């Protein structure tokens, strides 16, 4: 059974950094598109970043230049390095993965609707 488990969330002041991790089990993530999306209180889900099986990355405009998505296939782990955090980045962050192998990824905005496997989420709170 495929399972994704996120960690690394927490509380940080504006301008600070956090690194989120997502460990996959029952699943070799190297052949799959993976991504992060977030959902803030009272807000819709928002795609944040994606990385394809060929390590092609894409980002939402709101995080471009501040966030970096990466993967370690040996550790079966996905990461999201978040720098220069802003209060508007506060949200629960979810790791998501494609159920089936494919070469590319859907558009970042479609991450939460196109990738079928989700983790339980990790909360990020950025204070001003």
C-alpha positions as a Markdown table, in Angstrom:
| # | Residue | x | y | z |
|---|---|---|---|---|
| 1 | Unk | 0.0 | 0.0 | 0.0 |
| 2 | Unk | 1.3 | 3.4 | -1.0 |
| 3 | Unk | 1.8 | 5.8 | 1.8 |
| 4 | Unk | 3.3 | 9.3 | 2.0 |
| 5 | Unk | 4.3 | 10.8 | 5.3 |
| 6 | Unk | 5.2 | 14.5 | 5.6 |
| 7 | Unk | 7.3 | 16.1 | 8.3 |
| 8 | Unk | 9.2 | 19.4 | 9.0 |
| 9 | Unk | 6.3 | 21.8 | 9.5 |
| 10 | Unk | 6.4 | 24.3 | 12.4 |
| 11 | Unk | 6.2 | 27.9 | 13.4 |
| 12 | Unk | 8.7 | 30.4 | 12.1 |
| 13 | Unk | 9.0 | 34.2 | 11.8 |
| 14 | Unk | 8.7 | 36.0 | 8.5 |
| 15 | Unk | 11.9 | 35.7 | 6.6 |
| 16 | Unk | 12.8 | 32.4 | 8.1 |
| 17 | Unk | 13.2 | 29.0 | 6.5 |
| 18 | Unk | 11.8 | 25.5 | 6.8 |
| 19 | Unk | 12.4 | 22.2 | 5.0 |
| 20 | Unk | 9.6 | 19.8 | 4.5 |
| 21 | Unk | 10.2 | 16.1 | 3.9 |
| 22 | Unk | 7.9 | 13.5 | 2.5 |
| 23 | Unk | 8.8 | 9.8 | 2.8 |
| 24 | Unk | 7.2 | 7.4 | 0.5 |
| 25 | Unk | 6.6 | 3.7 | 1.4 |
| 26 | Unk | 5.3 | 0.9 | -0.7 |
| 27 | Unk | 6.3 | 2.9 | -3.7 |
| 28 | Unk | 9.4 | 3.8 | -5.6 |
| 29 | Unk | 9.0 | 7.5 | -6.3 |
| 30 | Unk | 11.7 | 7.8 | -8.9 |
| 31 | Unk | 9.4 | 7.0 | -11.8 |
| 32 | Unk | 6.6 | 9.3 | -10.7 |
| 33 | Unk | 5.6 | 12.9 | -10.8 |
| 34 | Unk | 5.5 | 14.3 | -7.2 |
| 35 | Unk | 4.5 | 17.6 | -5.8 |
| 36 | Unk | 3.5 | 19.8 | -3.0 |
| 37 | Unk | 0.3 | 21.7 | -2.5 |
| 38 | Unk | -1.1 | 23.7 | 0.4 |
| 39 | Unk | -4.3 | 24.8 | 1.9 |
| 40 | Unk | -4.6 | 27.8 | 4.2 |
| 41 | Unk | -7.6 | 28.4 | 6.6 |
| 42 | Unk | -10.6 | 29.2 | 4.6 |
| 43 | Unk | -8.7 | 29.1 | 1.3 |
| 44 | Unk | -8.8 | 26.8 | -1.7 |
| 45 | Unk | -6.0 | 24.3 | -2.3 |
| 46 | Unk | -3.0 | 25.8 | -4.1 |
| 47 | Unk | -0.4 | 23.9 | -6.1 |
| 48 | Unk | 3.1 | 24.9 | -4.9 |
| 49 | Unk | 5.7 | 22.9 | -6.8 |
| 50 | Unk | 6.2 | 19.7 | -8.8 |
| 51 | Unk | 9.1 | 17.5 | -9.9 |
| 52 | Unk | 8.9 | 15.0 | -12.7 |
| 53 | Unk | 10.7 | 11.6 | -13.0 |
| 54 | Unk | 13.3 | 13.4 | -15.0 |
| 55 | Unk | 13.7 | 16.0 | -12.3 |
| 56 | Unk | 12.1 | 18.8 | -14.2 |
| 57 | Unk | 10.7 | 21.3 | -11.7 |
| 58 | Unk | 7.9 | 23.8 | -11.8 |
| 59 | Unk | 6.7 | 26.3 | -9.2 |
| 60 | Unk | 3.7 | 28.5 | -8.5 |
| 61 | Unk | 4.5 | 32.2 | -9.2 |
| 62 | Unk | 3.8 | 33.0 | -5.5 |
| 63 | Unk | 6.8 | 30.8 | -4.4 |
| 64 | Unk | 9.2 | 31.1 | -7.3 |
| 65 | Unk | 12.7 | 32.0 | -6.2 |
| 66 | Unk | 11.9 | 31.2 | -2.6 |
| 67 | Unk | 11.0 | 27.5 | -2.6 |
| 68 | Unk | 13.0 | 24.6 | -4.0 |
| 69 | Unk | 11.6 | 21.1 | -4.6 |
| 70 | Unk | 13.9 | 18.2 | -4.8 |
| 71 | Unk | 13.9 | 14.4 | -4.4 |
| 72 | Unk | 16.3 | 11.8 | -3.1 |
| 73 | Unk | 15.5 | 8.6 | -4.9 |
| 74 | Unk | 17.8 | 6.5 | -2.7 |
| 75 | Unk | 15.9 | 7.6 | 0.4 |
| 76 | Unk | 12.6 | 7.6 | -1.4 |
| 77 | Unk | 12.0 | 11.1 | -0.1 |
| 78 | Unk | 10.7 | 14.3 | -1.5 |
| 79 | Unk | 11.7 | 17.7 | -0.1 |
| 80 | Unk | 10.5 | 21.3 | -0.1 |
| 81 | Unk | 13.0 | 23.9 | 1.0 |
| 82 | Unk | 11.2 | 27.1 | 1.9 |
| 83 | Unk | 13.1 | 30.3 | 2.3 |
| 84 | Unk | 12.1 | 33.9 | 2.9 |
| 85 | Unk | 8.8 | 32.8 | 4.3 |
| 86 | Unk | 5.9 | 35.2 | 4.4 |
| 87 | Unk | 2.8 | 35.1 | 6.6 |
| 88 | Unk | 0.8 | 34.3 | 3.5 |
| 89 | Unk | 2.7 | 31.1 | 3.2 |
| 90 | Unk | 1.0 | 29.8 | 6.3 |
| 91 | Unk | -1.0 | 26.7 | 5.4 |
| 92 | Unk | -1.1 | 22.9 | 5.8 |
| 93 | Unk | 1.3 | 21.5 | 3.2 |
| 94 | Unk | 0.6 | 18.2 | 1.5 |
| 95 | Unk | 2.9 | 15.9 | -0.4 |
| 96 | Unk | 1.3 | 14.3 | -3.5 |
| 97 | Unk | 2.3 | 11.7 | -6.0 |
| 98 | Unk | 1.2 | 10.2 | -9.2 |
| 99 | Unk | -0.3 | 6.7 | -8.7 |
| 100 | Unk | 1.2 | 5.5 | -12.0 |
| 101 | Unk | 4.6 | 6.2 | -13.5 |
| 102 | Unk | 4.9 | 8.9 | -16.2 |
| 103 | Unk | 7.5 | 11.1 | -17.6 |
| 104 | Unk | 6.1 | 14.5 | -17.0 |
| 105 | Unk | 3.9 | 16.3 | -14.5 |
| 106 | Unk | 0.6 | 18.2 | -14.7 |
| 107 | Unk | 0.6 | 21.9 | -14.4 |
| 108 | Unk | 1.4 | 23.0 | -10.8 |
| 109 | Unk | -2.0 | 24.5 | -10.4 |
| 110 | Unk | -3.5 | 21.0 | -11.0 |
| 111 | Unk | -1.2 | 19.1 | -8.6 |
| 112 | Unk | -4.0 | 18.6 | -6.0 |
| 113 | Unk | -6.5 | 17.4 | -8.5 |
| 114 | Unk | -4.3 | 15.3 | -10.8 |
| 115 | Unk | -2.0 | 13.5 | -8.3 |
| 116 | Unk | -3.9 | 10.8 | -6.6 |
| 117 | Unk | -1.8 | 9.9 | -3.6 |
| 118 | Unk | -1.6 | 12.4 | -0.7 |
| 119 | Unk | 0.0 | 12.5 | 2.6 |
| 120 | Unk | -1.7 | 13.7 | 5.8 |
| 121 | Unk | -0.2 | 17.2 | 5.7 |
| 122 | Unk | 2.1 | 19.2 | 7.9 |
| 123 | Unk | 1.3 | 22.6 | 9.3 |
| 124 | Unk | 3.4 | 25.7 | 8.5 |
| 125 | Unk | 2.8 | 28.9 | 10.4 |
| 126 | Unk | 4.6 | 32.1 | 9.6 |
| 127 | Unk | 4.3 | 35.0 | 11.9 |
| 128 | Unk | 4.9 | 38.6 | 11.1 |
